[in-house]
Amino acid sequence: MVVHAIEGLRHTLARDAEAGIGQFASAVELDPHQFVGHWGLGLSLSYAGRHEEAIEALARAVDLAGGLTPLRAALGWGLAAAGRAEEARALLRELESSENSEWTSPYQRAILRAALGETGRALARLEEACAARDAWAVWVVVDPMLDSLRSDPRFEDVAGPVIERTRA
């Protein structure tokens, strides 16, 4: 299962969604009770434009992981990518709520804001994550969930220092 998940992630980050789908589907088949396979399958399906299947896989990952915040953010991203913005916004409000007992990384909020088309707010959260050296910020280099931000000139200003550190 682990090998399929790693290969699935490698393909997905290389923007080869179909190969990612195949690898993550194999991971799910080998261990359907492990959230990682469902998470990766959901992301790959979303990148391939198969949004309803993606949402189903991402929701399963959230359930299997007990509602883990990064998985809920990924589900929100999938909902927004599927055009279900109100559901994604509701999830974002929940993650940002002071009643949320689990800390929500600014990086997770950035991917959700990016998917909702809120470029300025997404970049502000991404800048917060990078400045704080949030552990998730290293993904800025390859994360397809941030692709909608890459063409904005401010992206390089925000992500540039992290990108440089990963190349050093």
C-alpha positions as CSV (number, residue, x, y, z in Angstrom):
1,M,0.0,0.0,0.0
2,V,2.8,2.4,0.9
3,V,4.6,1.9,-2.4
4,H,1.4,2.6,-4.3
5,A,0.7,5.7,-2.3
6,I,4.2,7.1,-2.8
7,E,4.1,6.4,-6.5
8,G,0.7,7.9,-6.7
9,L,1.9,11.1,-5.0
10,R,4.9,11.3,-7.3
11,H,2.7,11.1,-10.3
12,T,0.1,13.5,-8.9
13,L,2.7,16.1,-8.1
14,A,4.1,15.7,-11.6
15,R,0.6,16.6,-12.9
16,D,0.0,13.1,-14.2
17,A,-3.4,12.6,-12.7
18,E,-4.3,9.4,-14.5
19,A,-1.2,7.6,-13.3
20,G,-1.8,8.9,-9.8
21,I,-5.4,7.6,-9.9
22,G,-4.1,4.1,-10.9
23,Q,-1.5,4.0,-8.1
24,F,-3.8,5.4,-5.4
25,A,-6.7,3.1,-6.5
26,S,-4.2,0.2,-6.0
27,A,-3.4,1.6,-2.5
28,V,-7.1,1.7,-1.6
29,E,-7.6,-1.8,-2.9
30,L,-4.8,-3.1,-0.7
31,D,-6.0,-1.3,2.4
32,P,-9.4,0.4,2.1
33,H,-9.3,1.4,5.8
34,Q,-6.2,3.7,5.4
35,F,-7.0,7.3,4.7
36,V,-3.9,8.1,2.7
37,G,-5.0,6.1,-0.4
38,H,-8.4,7.8,-0.4
39,W,-6.9,11.2,0.1
40,G,-4.5,10.8,-2.8
41,L,-7.2,9.2,-5.0
42,G,-9.5,12.1,-4.3
43,L,-6.8,14.7,-5.2
44,S,-5.9,12.9,-8.4
45,L,-9.5,12.4,-9.4
46,S,-10.1,16.1,-8.9
47,Y,-7.1,17.1,-11.0
48,A,-8.5,14.8,-13.7
49,G,-11.8,16.7,-13.6
50,R,-13.7,13.8,-12.0
51,H,-15.0,15.9,-9.3
52,E,-17.9,13.9,-7.8
53,E,-15.7,10.8,-7.5
54,A,-13.0,13.0,-6.0
55,I,-15.4,14.4,-3.4
56,E,-16.5,10.9,-2.4
57,A,-12.9,9.8,-2.0
58,L,-11.9,12.9,0.0
59,A,-14.9,12.6,2.2
60,R,-14.0,8.9,2.9
61,A,-10.4,10.0,3.8
62,V,-11.8,12.6,6.2
63,D,-14.0,10.0,7.8
64,L,-11.2,7.4,8.1
65,A,-8.8,10.0,9.6
66,G,-11.3,11.2,12.2
67,G,-11.8,14.6,10.6
68,L,-8.1,15.6,10.5
69,T,-7.9,19.2,9.5
70,P,-5.6,18.9,6.5
71,L,-7.9,16.4,5.0
72,R,-10.9,18.6,5.6
73,A,-9.1,21.4,3.9
74,A,-8.4,19.1,0.9
75,L,-12.1,18.2,0.8
76,G,-13.0,21.9,0.8
77,W,-10.5,22.3,-2.1
78,G,-12.2,19.5,-3.9
79,L,-15.7,20.9,-3.3
80,A,-14.5,24.3,-4.6
81,A,-12.9,22.7,-7.7
82,A,-16.2,21.0,-8.4
83,G,-18.1,24.3,-8.3
84,R,-19.6,23.7,-4.9
85,A,-18.4,26.9,-3.5
86,E,-20.9,27.4,-0.8
87,E,-20.1,24.0,0.7
88,A,-16.4,24.8,0.5
89,R,-16.9,28.2,2.2
90,A,-18.9,26.5,5.0
91,L,-16.0,24.1,5.5
92,L,-13.6,27.0,5.5
93,R,-15.7,28.9,8.1
94,E,-15.7,25.8,10.2
95,L,-11.9,25.5,10.0
96,E,-11.4,29.1,10.8
97,S,-13.8,29.1,13.7
98,S,-12.5,29.9,17.1
99,E,-14.6,26.9,18.2
100,N,-12.4,24.6,16.1
101,S,-10.3,22.8,18.7
102,E,-7.6,21.8,16.2
103,W,-5.1,24.3,14.9
104,T,-5.6,25.0,11.2
105,S,-2.4,25.8,9.3
106,P,-2.5,29.0,7.2
107,Y,-1.3,26.8,4.4
108,Q,-4.5,24.8,4.6
109,R,-6.5,28.0,4.5
110,A,-4.5,29.2,1.5
111,I,-5.3,26.1,-0.6
112,L,-9.0,26.5,0.2
113,R,-9.0,30.2,-0.6
114,A,-7.1,29.6,-3.8
115,A,-9.7,27.1,-4.9
116,L,-12.4,29.6,-4.2
117,G,-10.7,32.1,-6.4
118,E,-9.8,34.4,-3.5
119,T,-6.3,35.0,-4.8
120,G,-5.4,37.9,-2.5
121,R,-6.6,36.2,0.6
122,A,-5.0,32.9,-0.5
123,L,-1.6,34.7,-1.0
124,A,-1.9,36.4,2.4
125,R,-2.4,33.0,4.1
126,L,0.4,31.5,2.1
127,E,2.7,34.4,3.1
128,E,1.7,33.8,6.7
129,A,2.6,30.1,6.4
130,C,5.9,30.8,4.7
131,A,6.9,33.5,7.1
132,A,6.2,31.1,10.1
133,R,8.0,28.3,8.4
134,D,4.9,26.3,8.6
135,A,5.8,22.6,7.9
136,W,3.3,22.5,5.1
137,A,5.0,25.5,3.3
138,V,7.6,23.2,1.7
139,W,4.8,21.9,-0.5
140,V,4.5,25.3,-2.2
141,V,7.1,24.2,-4.7
142,V,5.0,21.4,-6.1
143,D,1.5,21.5,-4.8
144,P,-1.1,21.4,-7.6
145,M,-3.6,22.9,-5.3
146,L,-1.7,26.2,-5.6
147,D,-1.5,26.1,-9.4
148,S,-4.1,28.8,-9.7
149,L,-1.8,31.2,-7.8
150,R,1.4,30.5,-9.7
151,S,0.7,33.0,-12.6
152,D,0.1,35.9,-10.1
153,P,3.3,38.0,-9.8
154,R,2.8,38.1,-6.0
155,F,3.2,34.3,-5.8
156,E,6.9,34.5,-6.4
157,D,7.3,37.2,-3.8
158,V,5.5,35.1,-1.2
159,A,6.8,31.6,-2.2
160,G,10.2,32.6,-3.5
161,P,12.1,32.3,-0.3
162,V,10.7,28.9,0.4
163,I,11.5,27.8,-3.2
164,E,15.1,29.0,-2.8
165,R,15.5,27.2,0.5
166,T,14.4,23.9,-1.1
167,R,16.9,24.3,-3.9
168,A,19.8,25.1,-1.6
